[in-house]
Every structure is written in structure tokens, then in C-alpha cells.
Amino acid sequence: MSGSSAATAPRWPTPVEWRTAAALVLATRAAFWLVAWLAQWLLAGSTGRLATGVGHWRRWDADIYVKIAEHGYAGAGAEPWSEAFLPGWPLVLRAVAALGVPHTVAALAMTTVATTVAVAFLMRLVDEEPPPPTDTGAPSGGSAGRRAAVYLLVFPTAVFLVAGYSEALFLAGAIPAFREARRGRWSRVALPAAVAVATRWTGLFLLAGLAVELTLQLRRRPDDRTALLRRGPAALVAGALPAVAYAGWLAVVRDDPWYFLTAQREGWGRAFVGPVDALRATLATWDGDYPSAILLTWRLEVVAAVLGVVLLVELARRREWGYATYAGTTLAVLLTSSWYYSVPRALLVLFPAVIVLADLTDRRPSAHEATVLVLAPLATLGVVVFTRGGWFF
């Protein structure tokens, strides 16, 4: 987009987009909350009435985030090796809980708000993009932005946008940051980028993608080079400050600014290895003495890895180098871990995937419907497994 057209683009999602985002998020939330509540009753192995509440949403990392919000990273009640988790999301939980809201309720409320922000900006980002040269008709299933929003909300691992995980807040920063960067409004990139970086380490790979976007704009818009050089690098540096501050805190408290890597290795057995070794270790789990559910999830990790590589190839084919850099660096780290771990969940924050899906279903109503019919049951399965305490990536 040229500098002039970027200047005339709306600064925020339109009121219609905000209302649509809120309606879609609340509708899917209501469905997932109902499924989770019914699963507690219908799959209960106990007798008598169940205790009411939202405790079934406080599973796995959601529980760790609450403990960080309550106790910090050290001291009585702190979760061991919790330094692997950035403080952005726990700080939000702590702030809301200070108002007297229970932590799990606060988490469910804030993921709803953050997802609404992410969806509204996703629709704006997608619908601002110029149509393909071959586009001669109206898109199917509403605007491309609306379709992308639906695909995100029923993504197979969408349960992590509902539970008290950091993915929702991350996307509420990452999507606006990319939207503003692609519009060339770099003075508005710093804050959402910092939110993403403060929330998940994936934010550093987001910055890499944004840096590529800046480089491309410097080549394509020589008349704006001075303004881009003044605002772009400053925005990227500002976006990186939360990670720098956290590393500095670790240097003071743990005498090691890289202590989060130690926490990953000691707490979750994750270290950097070669990509072949990572794949071999993941495939070798099939012969190990692991629970059957874990064996299946490791096979699904491989499936997700393949889909991630397909996404990367497609983004490169489309010459979407900013998105490709973000996806590629993220996948590079995931696929050089001790074994594949939470790759399906990582695909959830690689939002270019739903943008590609929305483009592929353009003017193809049957493809759009088939996509929803495939994604939604998998997302529902994820809600059931997660809230019942099963391992789901």
C-alpha cells in the first residue's frame, strides 16, 4: 500500500467489525463453555452432583500462569521452572484479580476481550489487502476477513484462546502490529509489538517478520525512506524492550539473562538439537512406555509440523516475505527442539495460516463450508480433552 493510501486507511476496525468480532467471539465462547460444562457431567466417573465453578478451565499452563500471578517466580507457592514463561499474561491476571475477581474467572474474561481485539484487527487487516488480480466476483461466506476470523475461532487448538493461556493476548498484539506495519504506520507498531513480545517468546520471531516488512518498504518506497528509517527501527527496538527487561531481571535475580532456557531444559526437557535428531526423537516415542494419549499427540505433532512447512512454502510462493519470516523462524525453533512439542498450539498464533485459508476459499462456498465442518469438530474435541484434564498439546 502506498504512503498516501495508508494515510487514508481507517486507524481502527470499523464499528461493524467490532460488533461482528464480539458476536463471533461470544457465540463460539458460549458453545465451548457449554460443551465443557456438559463434558464434566456426561463424562464424570463420580456419583452425585458435581461442584460448580470454572475450575475445569484451570489446566496445565493455565494453572502455571495463575501461580505466577499469585506468587511470582520465586518463593512459597511458586511453580518450579516458571521462568520459562514471560510475565506479560500473569501481570494482566494479577491486575484484574486485584479488583477482587478470581484468577480463573479473570483469565476467561481477559481471553475473551483479547480474542475480540485480535479478531477485529484480523478482519481489518485481511479486508484492507488488495484483491487478487483474478478476483472477479464476491467472496463466499462474507468478506475474506470474516472467514479468516471464523477459521481462527474454530481452529483445532482454539481452546487456547478460551482458557487462561497467553495466545489470545499475544494475537491481540501481533495482528495489530502486522496490520500497522503493512500500512506503513510504524509509529503505531511499537505498542502492540511490545504486548506480543511481553506475552510469548514467539514475539521475537514476530519482530523478525516486521523487520522484513520494513526492509521491503524501504526498497519499494524510496520517497518515504527517511520517515521509515526514523520510525521503523525505533518501533522494533521499542517492541523488543519487554524481552530485554525480562532478561535483565533474570540476570539480577538468577545471575543469568538466559535462565529461561535453563527453565525450558530442566522443567520441560527442551533443548536445541539438529532437525533430524528432533524428528527421530519424536518418531521414536512410538516405541516408548508412554500413555497412549501422549503417543497419539506426538504423531499429531508431526502432522502439525508438516502443515507448518506447507504454510511456509505457500507464503514464500505468494512472496509474503514478512509473514514467511515470522512463520519460518517460529518453525525453525519448534523443529529443532529435543522433540516436537506443542507444534499444533503454535500454529494457532501463526495467523497467516487463516489468512491463506480465507483466500483459498474465496468465491468457493462449498470449500468454506467444508473447512468449517472440518475445523469446528476438532476444536470441540480440544475443549473436551483439555477441560477433562487430558493432555492437548
C-alpha positions as CSV (number, residue, x, y, z in Angstrom):
1,M,0.0,0.0,0.0
2,S,1.3,3.4,-0.9
3,G,2.0,6.0,1.7
4,S,-1.0,8.1,0.7
5,S,-3.4,5.2,0.8
6,A,-2.0,4.1,4.1
7,A,-2.7,7.5,5.5
8,T,-6.4,7.3,4.4
9,A,-6.9,3.8,5.7
10,P,-9.1,3.6,8.9
11,R,-7.0,3.8,12.1
12,W,-9.1,1.3,13.9
13,P,-11.5,-1.5,12.9
14,T,-14.9,-0.2,11.9
15,P,-17.9,-0.3,14.4
16,V,-19.4,-3.1,12.2
17,E,-16.1,-5.1,12.5
18,W,-16.1,-4.6,16.3
19,R,-19.7,-5.8,16.6
20,T,-19.0,-8.7,14.3
21,A,-15.9,-9.7,16.2
22,A,-17.7,-9.5,19.5
23,A,-20.7,-11.6,18.2
24,L,-18.4,-14.3,16.7
25,V,-16.2,-14.5,19.8
26,L,-19.2,-14.6,22.2
27,A,-21.0,-17.2,20.1
28,T,-18.0,-19.6,20.0
29,R,-17.3,-18.9,23.6
30,A,-20.8,-19.8,24.6
31,A,-20.7,-23.0,22.6
32,F,-17.3,-24.0,24.0
33,W,-18.3,-23.2,27.6
34,L,-21.5,-25.3,27.2
35,V,-19.5,-28.2,25.7
36,A,-17.0,-28.1,28.6
37,W,-19.8,-27.9,31.2
38,L,-21.7,-30.8,29.6
39,A,-18.5,-32.9,29.3
40,Q,-17.9,-32.5,33.1
41,W,-21.2,-34.1,33.8
42,L,-21.6,-36.6,31.0
43,L,-18.1,-38.0,31.3
44,A,-17.9,-37.8,35.1
45,G,-16.8,-41.0,36.8
46,S,-18.1,-39.9,40.2
47,T,-21.5,-40.2,41.8
48,G,-23.8,-37.4,42.9
49,R,-23.8,-33.7,42.0
50,L,-20.6,-32.1,40.7
51,A,-19.2,-29.0,42.2
52,T,-20.0,-25.9,40.2
53,G,-17.4,-23.4,39.0
54,V,-14.8,-22.9,36.3
55,G,-12.0,-25.0,37.8
56,H,-12.1,-27.3,34.7
57,W,-10.6,-24.4,32.7
58,R,-7.6,-24.2,35.0
59,R,-5.5,-26.9,33.5
60,W,-1.8,-27.3,32.6
61,D,-0.2,-24.0,31.6
62,A,-3.3,-22.1,32.7
63,D,-2.6,-23.2,36.3
64,I,1.1,-22.2,36.0
65,Y,0.1,-18.7,34.8
66,V,-2.2,-18.3,37.8
67,K,0.5,-19.4,40.2
68,I,2.9,-16.9,38.7
69,A,0.2,-14.2,39.1
70,E,-0.3,-15.2,42.7
71,H,3.2,-16.0,43.9
72,G,5.6,-14.6,41.3
73,Y,8.6,-16.6,40.0
74,A,10.1,-17.5,43.4
75,G,9.2,-18.1,47.0
76,A,6.5,-20.2,48.7
77,G,3.9,-21.5,46.2
78,A,5.8,-20.6,43.1
79,E,5.8,-23.1,40.3
80,P,9.3,-24.6,39.6
81,W,11.0,-23.5,36.4
82,S,8.2,-21.0,35.8
83,E,10.9,-18.6,34.4
84,A,10.3,-20.2,31.0
85,F,7.0,-18.1,30.9
86,L,7.1,-14.4,30.1
87,P,5.4,-12.1,32.6
88,G,3.0,-10.3,30.3
89,W,0.0,-12.5,30.8
90,P,0.5,-13.2,34.5
91,L,0.7,-9.4,35.1
92,V,-2.7,-9.0,33.4
93,L,-4.2,-11.7,35.6
94,R,-2.7,-10.1,38.7
95,A,-4.1,-6.7,37.8
96,V,-7.6,-8.0,37.2
97,A,-7.5,-10.2,40.3
98,A,-6.6,-7.2,42.3
99,L,-10.1,-5.9,41.6
100,G,-11.5,-8.9,43.5
101,V,-12.0,-11.2,40.5
102,P,-11.0,-14.9,41.0
103,H,-8.0,-15.6,38.8
104,T,-9.6,-18.2,36.6
105,V,-12.7,-16.0,36.0
106,A,-10.3,-13.1,35.2
107,A,-8.4,-15.4,32.8
108,L,-11.6,-16.4,30.9
109,A,-12.8,-12.7,30.8
110,M,-9.5,-11.4,29.6
111,T,-9.0,-14.0,26.9
112,T,-12.5,-13.1,25.6
113,V,-11.5,-9.4,25.4
114,A,-8.1,-10.1,23.9
115,T,-9.6,-12.5,21.3
116,T,-12.2,-9.9,20.3
117,V,-9.4,-7.4,19.7
118,A,-7.4,-9.9,17.7
119,V,-10.4,-10.9,15.6
120,A,-11.5,-7.3,14.9
121,F,-8.0,-6.4,13.7
122,L,-7.7,-9.6,11.7
123,M,-10.8,-8.7,9.8
124,R,-9.5,-5.2,9.2
125,L,-6.0,-6.5,8.1
126,V,-7.4,-9.0,5.6
127,D,-10.1,-6.8,4.1
128,E,-7.6,-3.9,3.6
129,E,-5.5,-6.1,1.4
130,P,-5.9,-5.6,-2.4
131,P,-7.9,-8.3,-4.1
132,P,-6.1,-10.9,-6.2
133,P,-5.7,-9.8,-9.9
134,T,-8.1,-12.7,-10.9
135,D,-10.8,-11.7,-8.4
136,T,-13.9,-11.0,-10.5
137,G,-16.7,-11.9,-8.0
138,A,-17.9,-11.5,-4.4
139,P,-16.1,-13.8,-1.9
140,S,-18.0,-16.7,-0.4
141,G,-19.2,-16.7,3.2
142,G,-19.0,-12.9,3.6
143,S,-15.7,-11.0,3.5
144,A,-12.4,-12.6,3.5
145,G,-11.7,-11.0,6.8
146,R,-14.8,-12.6,8.3
147,R,-13.9,-16.0,7.0
148,A,-10.4,-15.7,8.4
149,A,-11.9,-14.7,11.8
150,V,-14.2,-17.8,11.8
151,Y,-11.3,-20.1,10.9
152,L,-9.3,-18.6,13.8
153,L,-12.1,-19.1,16.3
154,V,-12.7,-22.7,15.3
155,F,-9.0,-23.6,14.7
156,P,-8.3,-27.1,16.0
157,T,-6.4,-25.7,19.0
158,A,-8.7,-22.8,19.6
159,V,-9.3,-24.0,23.2
160,F,-6.1,-22.0,24.0
161,L,-7.9,-18.8,23.0
162,V,-10.6,-19.6,25.6
163,A,-8.6,-21.0,28.5
164,G,-6.2,-18.8,30.6
165,Y,-3.3,-19.2,28.2
166,S,-1.3,-16.3,26.6
167,E,-2.2,-17.0,23.0
168,A,-5.2,-14.6,22.9
169,L,-3.2,-11.7,24.3
170,F,-0.3,-12.5,22.0
171,L,-2.6,-12.3,18.9
172,A,-4.2,-9.1,20.3
173,G,-0.7,-7.6,19.9
174,A,0.7,-9.5,16.9
175,I,-2.1,-8.9,14.5
176,P,-2.4,-5.1,15.0
177,A,1.4,-4.8,14.9
178,F,1.5,-6.5,11.5
179,R,-1.5,-4.6,10.3
180,E,0.1,-1.2,11.1
181,A,3.4,-2.3,9.7
182,R,1.9,-3.3,6.4
183,R,0.1,0.1,6.3
184,G,3.5,1.8,6.8
185,R,2.4,3.4,10.1
186,W,5.4,2.4,12.1
187,S,4.7,4.8,15.0
188,R,1.7,2.6,15.8
189,V,3.6,-0.7,15.7
190,A,5.7,-0.4,18.9
191,L,2.9,-0.8,21.5
192,P,1.2,-3.9,20.0
193,A,4.5,-5.5,19.2
194,A,5.6,-4.9,22.8
195,V,2.4,-6.6,24.0
196,A,3.2,-9.6,21.9
197,V,6.8,-9.8,23.0
198,A,5.9,-9.4,26.7
199,T,3.5,-12.3,26.3
200,R,5.3,-15.1,24.4
201,W,8.8,-15.7,23.2
202,T,7.3,-16.1,19.7
203,G,7.1,-12.3,19.8
204,L,10.8,-12.2,18.9
205,F,10.1,-14.0,15.7
206,L,7.2,-11.6,15.1
207,L,9.8,-8.8,15.3
208,A,11.9,-10.6,12.7
209,G,8.9,-10.7,10.3
210,L,8.2,-7.0,11.0
211,A,11.9,-6.2,10.2
212,V,11.5,-7.9,6.8
213,E,8.3,-5.8,6.2
214,L,10.3,-2.7,6.9
215,T,13.2,-3.7,4.6
216,L,10.7,-4.3,1.8
217,Q,9.1,-0.9,2.3
218,L,12.5,0.7,2.2
219,R,13.0,-0.8,-1.2
220,R,9.6,-0.2,-2.6
221,R,9.0,3.3,-1.2
222,P,12.2,5.3,-1.7
223,D,10.3,8.6,-1.3
224,D,9.4,7.6,2.2
225,R,12.8,6.2,3.2
226,T,13.6,9.0,5.6
227,A,10.4,8.6,7.6
228,L,10.7,4.8,7.5
229,L,14.2,4.9,8.8
230,R,13.2,7.3,11.6
231,R,10.2,5.4,12.8
232,G,10.6,1.7,11.8
233,P,13.8,0.8,13.7
234,A,12.6,2.7,16.7
235,A,9.3,0.8,16.7
236,L,11.2,-2.6,16.5
237,V,13.6,-1.6,19.3
238,A,10.6,-0.5,21.5
239,G,8.8,-3.7,20.7
240,A,11.8,-5.7,22.0
241,L,12.1,-3.9,25.3
242,P,9.9,-6.3,27.3
243,A,12.1,-9.2,26.4
244,V,15.2,-7.2,27.2
245,A,13.8,-6.1,30.5
246,Y,12.9,-9.7,31.5
247,A,16.4,-10.9,30.5
248,G,17.8,-8.1,32.6
249,W,15.7,-9.1,35.6
250,L,16.8,-12.7,35.2
251,A,20.4,-11.5,35.2
252,V,19.9,-9.8,38.5
253,V,17.7,-12.5,40.2
254,R,19.2,-15.7,38.6
255,D,22.6,-14.4,37.6
256,D,21.8,-15.5,34.1
257,P,19.9,-13.5,31.4
258,W,19.3,-16.7,29.5
259,Y,17.9,-18.6,32.5
260,F,14.6,-19.1,30.7
261,L,16.5,-21.6,28.5
262,T,17.6,-23.4,31.6
263,A,14.0,-23.5,32.8
264,Q,12.9,-24.9,29.5
265,R,15.6,-27.6,29.6
266,E,15.2,-28.6,33.2
267,G,11.4,-28.2,33.5
268,W,10.3,-29.5,30.2
269,G,13.3,-31.3,28.8
270,R,13.6,-29.0,25.8
271,A,16.9,-28.1,24.3
272,F,18.2,-27.2,20.9
273,V,19.2,-30.2,18.7
274,G,19.5,-30.8,15.0
275,P,16.3,-31.0,12.9
276,V,16.9,-34.6,12.0
277,D,17.6,-35.6,15.6
278,A,14.4,-33.8,16.7
279,L,12.3,-35.7,14.1
280,R,13.9,-39.0,15.0
281,A,13.3,-38.4,18.7
282,T,9.7,-37.6,18.1
283,L,9.1,-40.7,15.9
284,A,11.0,-42.9,18.4
285,T,8.4,-42.1,21.1
286,W,6.1,-44.6,19.5
287,D,8.2,-47.4,20.9
288,G,8.4,-45.8,24.4
289,D,6.5,-46.6,27.5
290,Y,4.2,-43.6,27.3
291,P,0.4,-43.3,27.8
292,S,-1.5,-44.0,24.6
293,A,-2.9,-40.4,24.5
294,I,0.7,-39.0,24.6
295,L,1.8,-41.3,21.8
296,L,-1.1,-40.1,19.6
297,T,-0.3,-36.4,20.3
298,W,3.3,-36.9,19.3
299,R,2.1,-38.3,16.0
300,L,-0.2,-35.2,15.6
301,E,2.9,-33.1,16.4
302,V,4.4,-34.5,13.2
303,V,1.3,-33.8,11.2
304,A,1.2,-30.2,12.5
305,A,4.9,-29.8,11.6
306,V,4.2,-30.9,8.0
307,L,1.3,-28.4,7.8
308,G,3.5,-25.7,9.2
309,V,6.1,-26.4,6.5
310,V,3.3,-26.4,3.8
311,L,2.2,-23.0,5.1
312,L,5.8,-21.7,4.9
313,V,6.1,-22.9,1.3
314,E,2.8,-21.3,0.4
315,L,3.7,-17.9,2.0
316,A,7.0,-18.0,0.1
317,R,5.2,-18.8,-3.1
318,R,3.0,-15.8,-2.6
319,R,6.1,-13.7,-1.8
320,E,4.7,-12.8,1.6
321,W,8.2,-12.4,3.0
322,G,7.2,-10.8,6.3
323,Y,4.7,-13.5,7.1
324,A,7.1,-16.2,5.8
325,T,9.9,-14.9,8.1
326,Y,7.6,-14.9,11.1
327,A,6.4,-18.4,10.3
328,G,9.8,-19.7,9.3
329,T,11.7,-18.6,12.4
330,T,9.0,-19.9,14.6
331,L,9.0,-23.3,12.9
332,A,12.8,-23.4,12.9
333,V,12.8,-23.3,16.7
334,L,10.0,-25.7,17.1
335,L,11.5,-28.3,14.8
336,T,15.0,-28.1,16.4
337,S,13.7,-28.8,19.9
338,S,14.6,-32.1,21.7
339,W,11.3,-33.4,20.2
340,Y,8.3,-31.8,18.7
341,Y,6.3,-30.2,21.4
342,S,3.1,-28.1,21.2
343,V,3.5,-27.5,17.4
344,P,-0.3,-27.6,16.9
345,R,-0.7,-25.0,19.5
346,A,2.0,-22.8,17.9
347,L,0.2,-23.0,14.6
348,L,-2.7,-21.1,16.3
349,V,-0.6,-18.0,16.7
350,L,0.7,-18.2,13.1
351,F,-2.3,-16.2,12.0
352,P,-1.2,-16.0,8.3
353,A,-2.5,-19.6,8.1
354,V,-6.1,-18.5,8.5
355,I,-5.5,-15.6,6.0
356,V,-4.3,-18.2,3.4
357,L,-7.3,-20.3,4.2
358,A,-9.6,-17.3,3.7
359,D,-8.0,-16.6,0.3
360,L,-8.2,-20.3,-0.8
361,T,-12.0,-20.4,-0.1
362,D,-12.7,-17.1,-1.9
363,R,-15.8,-17.4,-4.1
364,R,-15.9,-21.1,-3.2
365,P,-18.9,-21.6,-0.8
366,S,-18.5,-25.3,-0.6
367,A,-14.8,-25.1,0.3
368,H,-15.7,-22.6,3.0
369,E,-18.4,-24.8,4.5
370,A,-16.1,-27.9,4.3
371,T,-13.3,-26.0,6.1
372,V,-15.6,-25.0,9.0
373,L,-17.1,-28.6,9.1
374,V,-13.6,-30.0,9.5
375,L,-12.2,-27.4,11.9
376,A,-15.1,-27.0,14.3
377,P,-15.4,-30.6,15.5
378,L,-11.6,-30.7,16.1
379,A,-11.8,-27.5,18.1
380,T,-14.7,-29.0,20.1
381,L,-12.7,-32.2,20.8
382,G,-9.9,-30.0,22.1
383,V,-12.3,-28.3,24.5
384,V,-13.5,-31.7,25.9
385,V,-10.0,-33.2,26.2
386,F,-8.5,-30.0,27.8
387,T,-11.2,-29.4,30.3
388,R,-11.3,-33.0,31.3
389,G,-7.7,-32.8,32.2
390,G,-6.3,-34.7,29.2
391,W,-3.1,-33.6,27.5
392,F,-3.9,-31.5,24.5
393,F,-0.7,-30.0,23.1
